[in-house]
Amino acid sequence: MSLSHSLPMPAHTGLRRQLARLSQHLLPLGLAAAVLGMLELAAGAGLLPISVPAPSAVAQAFVRDHAMLWPHLAPTLQAIAGGFALALAVATVLAVLATLARTTRDPIYNAAIVVQAMPLIALTPILIIWLGNGLAPRIVVTALASFFPILVGLLQGLRACERGMDELFTVMAASRWQRLRMLLLPNALPFAFSGLKVAAASAVLGAIVSEWTGATQGVGTMMAYAMFSFKIEQVWMAVILCVLLAVAAYGLVHALERRFVRWEAVAVLNAGSASLREGGPRRVLHVAAWSIACMALLLAGWSGLIHAFSIPPYLLPSPQETFATFQATPQIFASNLGFTLRTAGLGLGACVLSALLVAGLFIQLPALERTLMPFVIAVRSAPMVAIAPLITLSFGRNLLSGVIVVWMACFFPMLVNAVRGFQGVRSTHLELMRVNAASAWQTFAMLRFPFAIPHLFTGIRVAAPKAVLAAMLSEWLTGARGLGHLILESSAMMELPTLWAAILLSVATGLAVFWLTDACERKVQK
Amino acid sequence: MAALQVDQVGMTFALEKGSIKALEGVSLGLASGAFGTIIGPSGCGKSTLLRLVADITQPTSGHITLAGAPPQSARLARRIGFVFQEATLLPWKTVMENVALPLTVARRAPIASRHPQELIELVGLKGFEQALPSQLSGGMQQRVAIARSLVLDPHILLLDEPFGALDDITRQRMNLELLRIWAETGTTALMVTHSLSEAVFMSDKVFVMSPRPGRITAELAIDLPRPRSQAMMKLPAFTDAINMLRDQLFAPDASAELVA
């Protein structure tokens, strides 16, 4: 991806161009080698904190302990594969349904948003109660984590058909099924693969997080045990495994894409969700109304289930009991919610500011961008939250750790959107500024920044639910107060009414954050 | 019987606020085997008219018949060929598969004189049967689209500015090719264009359209001999025809539109 120049580059001499091309590949590799080397030297000199071992020590640990890794790897791989397949199957059925029957499109998309906005770690304890403490709840969590990008890719791809193609199939008097099979589905493939690539990392994250509660084996379990027993090299091994899993999942999807998409296709997944829906500006209200309707239906079904099958409260307490729990100790829930929102808000704020700063630097110094952007893209596909244990080890069990974990979870989507925004300026606009002899700062302030604002809000909308999730995850690890901690604690103590109330509250918070940021995005993009 | 009869056709699009009249009282007829063109400024409803003939959309008033039958039955019988401004090829299918696509959709065996292989040769793409569209130039892609439109031996070939996306030199060459193919197949053809010389060069009959609402303001028969050649473009009859069309297009009521 050449993100640097919108203005044509002056012609280089052959040698200089070759050197430039070479440096484009060598600089990121060189930087990686330099960082590793410096870490090694610093470790030798005893300069590193206790939470950061020398790279060679981690490598040795891999060689020494590789036998113990396999039993952990197998269940995680099963959860990832099963969850990914489940998500793909459900998303495909729903996307095809939405395409064939237009009226189902909005309900399906809105329901998917509700699923997406749920902090998935909140669901793990319930799923374990319902499905048993085996592979099944982990597969479901993995599927929930990867479902949304897959669905978005498919929906967008099934819609991406040019008008002429559509008319051609009308002139040929093709049946609905022929249109779907011969035109819409193959045409959707590039978009579907874009969604699958995003989902690959989410699936790994889902599997790992699901193993943090209750599992006896798995990479996530290994990570959690190692952290609580302060086996630092093992934490690093688990984190590296986790990143490798994400890279492998991404690579597999990429290989399949190269196998099945041999034609030249451009599929840029639209980060703005607005384009996927049928309606106009009234949509925000619509989505809100939908979610409320969903909730009402859920509550009705919930009560109905309990009455119809006389379900014992330990499987599913009634809505009345749950609300009674809220009423009994509202201050506990309010204060925990406050802690979680504080962590998420501080992390998100830090993330927006730093992303703006870095993106601005990238624009002014294209060489810096060329060096670092490959990292950004590589790391973006890794589940950043998996690094949370390392952060907790390094910074201690406090607010700072939580904020940093949130920052890590949000930084990359934010940065990518900021860079995209700054570069979204058309070249003729840049040429206009050049002709008028505008300074670099003027070009930035008068052109790039205003152009970038819609993208920034898109970034915030994508990042905000991640921030809430990350804040809750960090509480699981640090033991800091907040909704995530409340869920973990009440689940461990089998205080089911509290568990249910906390889960409901976190789901409602996720939805509220989504609505709020979605509304802001629409307001700005109007 | 006329191959195409358009009778008092009107088309109104409903918008969020109110509606827009795209066509009003459009009538035209085309004899079997003739080449007709519709010419007019951008946005006058030419393409809309072509899409009504192809039964892609339906008129809000008036009637269209293709060899006596309504467009829908012609379409369902797969007797309509359509060439779009863009080649509109499926990028994952080879040239051969794209040409054969209407056969696949109709689940029919190739017609003897319209075998995909023969059509590919007719449009001059022998040797490119297994190429993917992205490996072809714009002109070559449009040749594939023309071959595809002929594979079911259509009663009528509808062309929506088929060479509008090509450069002028390629475009003139493609026009000659198209005339040759049309003559060899004997199909009735109706083409939309906004080029005066293209309209005169190709047609037996030119229909002039004016915008908002689109209506036929003039009809001009072109009596130049066939087969047409580039040399004919220098004939006084050719220039006269162009000048007559230009007068029609820039008639007082039309020019008022242009200023507004």
Boltz contact constraints between the chains, C-beta under 6 A:
constraints:
  - contact:
      token1: [A, 164]
      token2: [B, 84]
      max_distance: 6.0
  - contact:
      token1: [A, 164]
      token2: [B, 86]
      max_distance: 6.0
  - contact:
      token1: [A, 164]
      token2: [B, 88]
      max_distance: 6.0
  - contact:
      token1: [A, 165]
      token2: [B, 88]
      max_distance: 6.0
  - contact:
      token1: [A, 167]
      token2: [B, 56]
      max_distance: 6.0
  - contact:
      token1: [A, 168]
      token2: [B, 88]
      max_distance: 6.0
  - contact:
      token1: [A, 170]
      token2: [B, 56]
      max_distance: 6.0
  - contact:
      token1: [A, 171]
      token2: [B, 54]
      max_distance: 6.0
  - contact:
      token1: [A, 171]
      token2: [B, 80]
      max_distance: 6.0
  - contact:
      token1: [A, 171]
      token2: [B, 82]
      max_distance: 6.0
  - contact:
      token1: [A, 172]
      token2: [B, 102]
      max_distance: 6.0
  - contact:
      token1: [A, 172]
      token2: [B, 105]
      max_distance: 6.0
  - contact:
      token1: [A, 173]
      token2: [B, 75]
      max_distance: 6.0
  - contact:
      token1: [A, 173]
      token2: [B, 76]
      max_distance: 6.0
  - contact:
      token1: [A, 173]
      token2: [B, 78]
      max_distance: 6.0
  - contact:
      token1: [A, 174]
      token2: [B, 105]
      max_distance: 6.0
  - contact:
      token1: [A, 178]
      token2: [B, 105]
      max_distance: 6.0
  - contact:
      token1: [A, 186]
      token2: [B, 92]
      max_distance: 6.0
  - contact:
      token1: [A, 263]
      token2: [B, 91]
      max_distance: 6.0
  - contact:
      token1: [A, 263]
      token2: [B, 92]
      max_distance: 6.0
  - contact:
      token1: [A, 263]
      token2: [B, 132]
      max_distance: 6.0
  - contact:
      token1: [A, 263]
      token2: [B, 134]
      max_distance: 6.0
  - contact:
      token1: [A, 264]
      token2: [B, 134]
      max_distance: 6.0
